[in-house]
Amino acid sequence: MHHNVAPEIKELCAGIRQFIEREVLPMEDEHRELIEAGEVNQEFFDLCADVMRRSVKAGYFALYMPEDVGGGALGEYEMCLVREEVARQMSHLCMLMLGDLPFGPNKMLYHLASEGQREKYLMPLMRGEVTSAIALTEPDAGSDLAAIRTSAKRVEGGYVINGMKHFISNAPYADFLHVLAKSDGGYSMFLADKGTYRVGAVQHSMGGDDIQAEVYFDDSFVPEENLIGEEGKAFHYAMEFLGNERLTMAPFSIGMAELANRLAKQYAKDRIAFGKPIIENQAIQWMIADNETELYAGRAMTYDAAQRADAGENVFKEISMAKLYCTEMVGRVVDRAVQIFGGAGYMKGNTVERLYRLCRVMRIAGGSSEIQRMIIARS
Ligand SMILES: Cc1cc2nc3c(=O)[nH]c(=O)nc-3n(C[C@H](O)[C@H](O)[C@H](O)COP(=O)(O)OP(=O)(O)OC[C@H]3O[C@@H](n4cnc5c(N)ncnc54)[C@H](O)[C@@H]3O)c2cc1C
């Protein structure tokens, strides 16, 4: 494993940092009231979509996708550095900036889309003209997706879908969904256009990023050309084409942890208690030492898994390890940061307070910590 970063990737990361400073932060300042309300609504989403379109133009969108569809063809390791950079900025409006799941294009669609699906769904996603959502989870089927009840019944010319999904990120704003349903051939993935399903209640979350909602399929017709790949292969496709996607949460965790640690360190230098900066106390120094040690471990693990994935090695288990470790690590680091800030760390408006709420979901979504441990144990 090495941590040499090619000069062009360093430049790319610097460019992304400048893009956020130049294009996104002024937008945040202009819409401060909306952002501080702490809710995602249409106006907020439109600002994020504006950032996405600017990102497409600047060449920072869908960098993980192959070049022949307009992607940046970056490898997993390079994408780790890019994602870390964006996470470190913690900008409210960067939600769609990179195109990562569930919003933008994905490799399953790239590898399996028919010519028609490519034109209608993949390419508009690549151009940042539309966004998508991934509808897998149901009230009785989360970690255990084999328990889904949503059905797809074959009819002339297509399928009729019935069922209900919940916790679906971007459901209120997506132009179409990737839907997991049980058909006669087994678990299958379909593309469902807006209008063929009904978005139910928005599910307000601890993070305040209220983009999760219920989705209802009531005799929803999807044409047969909207089946992705073949019937019955959805789980196989997810493993084959989206297995590496679990790695995305590791660099986001690292970026958030690094930001929390940096802010806490600065605060500890500035904050005076008992006549001296609190950083002069060993108790505080040890918290920072633990943060930095865990950040180092998380990075080493993530970069190793990413580089081995880039080399074509099967690192399904190692990706689970990196996802597990980094998403748990960011929780500990941010918790210590809040402690170092004292009461100020608990107050709204403080970045570490926001990080504390935002990072919690990373141990649950994208395969919970327990599911990652299960994968590791079975591998
Ligand atoms: C903010 C947010 C965004 C989300 N976005 C999406 C989305 O866009 N699309 C989508 O389809 N879903 C989405 N989800 C759903 C997410 O994928 C599920 O919440 C997750 O898979 C866990 O499922 P569950 O909530 O039903 O919990 P359950 O599966 O019921 O699990 C409950 C607890 O039991 C544990 N557990 C379950 N099985 C085992 C086992 N065998 N051994 C040990 N422990 C076990 C779990 O780890 C967890 O701690 C989102 C969730 C959140 C919170």
Ligand as a Chemical Component Dictionary entry (heavy atoms), coordinates in Angstrom:
data_LIG
# 
_chem_comp.id                   LIG 
_chem_comp.type                 NON-POLYMER 
_chem_comp.pdbx_formal_charge   0 
_chem_comp.three_letter_code    LIG 
# 
loop_
_chem_comp_atom.comp_id 
_chem_comp_atom.atom_id 
_chem_comp_atom.alt_atom_id 
_chem_comp_atom.type_symbol 
_chem_comp_atom.charge 
_chem_comp_atom.model_Cartn_x 
_chem_comp_atom.model_Cartn_y 
_chem_comp_atom.model_Cartn_z 
_chem_comp_atom.pdbx_ordinal 
LIG C1  C1  C 0 -31.109 8.300   6.407  1  
LIG C2  C2  C 0 -31.426 7.003   5.749  2  
LIG C3  C3  C 0 -31.415 6.926   4.366  3  
LIG C4  C4  C 0 -31.763 5.741   3.737  4  
LIG N1  N1  N 0 -31.822 5.710   2.371  5  
LIG C5  C5  C 0 -32.271 4.591   1.755  6  
LIG C6  C6  C 0 -32.460 4.563   0.335  7  
LIG O1  O1  O 0 -32.193 5.532   -0.369 8  
LIG N2  N2  N 0 -32.953 3.438   -0.224 9  
LIG C7  C7  C 0 -33.272 2.336   0.508  10 
LIG O2  O2  O 0 -33.723 1.359   -0.065 11 
LIG N3  N3  N 0 -33.100 2.327   1.855  12 
LIG C8  C8  C 0 -32.617 3.425   2.490  13 
LIG N4  N4  N 0 -32.454 3.436   3.851  14 
LIG C9  C9  C 0 -32.770 2.247   4.611  15 
LIG C10 C10 C 0 -31.538 1.529   5.121  16 
LIG O3  O3  O 0 -30.900 0.872   4.071  17 
LIG C11 C11 C 0 -32.017 0.583   6.232  18 
LIG O4  O4  O 0 -32.429 1.387   7.319  19 
LIG C12 C12 C 0 -30.944 -0.384  6.656  20 
LIG O5  O5  O 0 -30.673 -1.300  5.634  21 
LIG C13 C13 C 0 -31.371 -1.156  7.908  22 
LIG O6  O6  O 0 -32.640 -1.701  7.745  23 
LIG P1  P1  P 0 -33.768 -1.447  8.857  24 
LIG O7  O7  O 0 -33.801 -0.020  9.174  25 
LIG O8  O8  O 0 -35.010 -2.085  8.386  26 
LIG O9  O9  O 0 -33.234 -2.185  10.143 27 
LIG P2  P2  P 0 -33.331 -3.751  10.431 28 
LIG O10 O10 O 0 -32.880 -4.523  9.269  29 
LIG O11 O11 O 0 -34.661 -4.050  11.002 30 
LIG O12 O12 O 0 -32.249 -3.875  11.580 31 
LIG C14 C14 C 0 -32.477 -3.411  12.906 32 
LIG C15 C15 C 0 -31.214 -3.698  13.703 33 
LIG O13 O13 O 0 -30.971 -5.106  13.718 34 
LIG C16 C16 C 0 -29.689 -5.367  13.200 35 
LIG N5  N5  N 0 -29.716 -6.632  12.486 36 
LIG C17 C17 C 0 -30.504 -6.990  11.450 37 
LIG N6  N6  N 0 -30.212 -8.235  11.054 38 
LIG C18 C18 C 0 -29.209 -8.668  11.851 39 
LIG C19 C19 C 0 -28.450 -9.869  11.928 40 
LIG N7  N7  N 0 -28.665 -10.881 11.094 41 
LIG N8  N8  N 0 -27.497 -9.961  12.875 42 
LIG C20 C20 C 0 -27.266 -8.928  13.726 43 
LIG N9  N9  N 0 -27.941 -7.773  13.701 44 
LIG C21 C21 C 0 -28.896 -7.642  12.766 45 
LIG C22 C22 C 0 -29.366 -4.197  12.289 46 
LIG O14 O14 O 0 -27.975 -4.038  12.104 47 
LIG C23 C23 C 0 -29.968 -3.060  13.085 48 
LIG O15 O15 O 0 -29.086 -2.690  14.108 49 
LIG C24 C24 C 0 -32.083 4.604   4.505  50 
LIG C25 C25 C 0 -32.056 4.676   5.894  51 
LIG C26 C26 C 0 -31.744 5.854   6.515  52 
LIG C27 C27 C 0 -31.767 5.900   8.019  53 
# 
loop_
_chem_comp_bond.comp_id 
_chem_comp_bond.atom_id_1 
_chem_comp_bond.atom_id_2 
_chem_comp_bond.value_order 
_chem_comp_bond.pdbx_ordinal 
LIG C1  C2  SING 1  
LIG C2  C3  SING 2  
LIG C2  C26 DOUB 3  
LIG C3  C4  DOUB 4  
LIG C4  N1  SING 5  
LIG C4  C24 SING 6  
LIG N1  C5  DOUB 7  
LIG C5  C6  SING 8  
LIG C5  C8  SING 9  
LIG C6  O1  DOUB 10 
LIG C6  N2  SING 11 
LIG N2  C7  SING 12 
LIG C7  O2  DOUB 13 
LIG C7  N3  SING 14 
LIG N3  C8  DOUB 15 
LIG C8  N4  SING 16 
LIG N4  C9  SING 17 
LIG N4  C24 SING 18 
LIG C9  C10 SING 19 
LIG C10 O3  SING 20 
LIG C10 C11 SING 21 
LIG C11 O4  SING 22 
LIG C11 C12 SING 23 
LIG C12 O5  SING 24 
LIG C12 C13 SING 25 
LIG C13 O6  SING 26 
LIG O6  P1  SING 27 
LIG P1  O7  DOUB 28 
LIG P1  O8  SING 29 
LIG P1  O9  SING 30 
LIG O9  P2  SING 31 
LIG P2  O10 DOUB 32 
LIG P2  O11 SING 33 
LIG P2  O12 SING 34 
LIG O12 C14 SING 35 
LIG C14 C15 SING 36 
LIG C15 O13 SING 37 
LIG C15 C23 SING 38 
LIG O13 C16 SING 39 
LIG C16 N5  SING 40 
LIG C16 C22 SING 41 
LIG N5  C17 SING 42 
LIG N5  C21 SING 43 
LIG C17 N6  DOUB 44 
LIG N6  C18 SING 45 
LIG C18 C19 SING 46 
LIG C18 C21 DOUB 47 
LIG C19 N7  SING 48 
LIG C19 N8  DOUB 49 
LIG N8  C20 SING 50 
LIG C20 N9  DOUB 51 
LIG N9  C21 SING 52 
LIG C22 O14 SING 53 
LIG C22 C23 SING 54 
LIG C23 O15 SING 55 
LIG C24 C25 DOUB 56 
LIG C25 C26 SING 57 
LIG C26 C27 SING 58 
# 
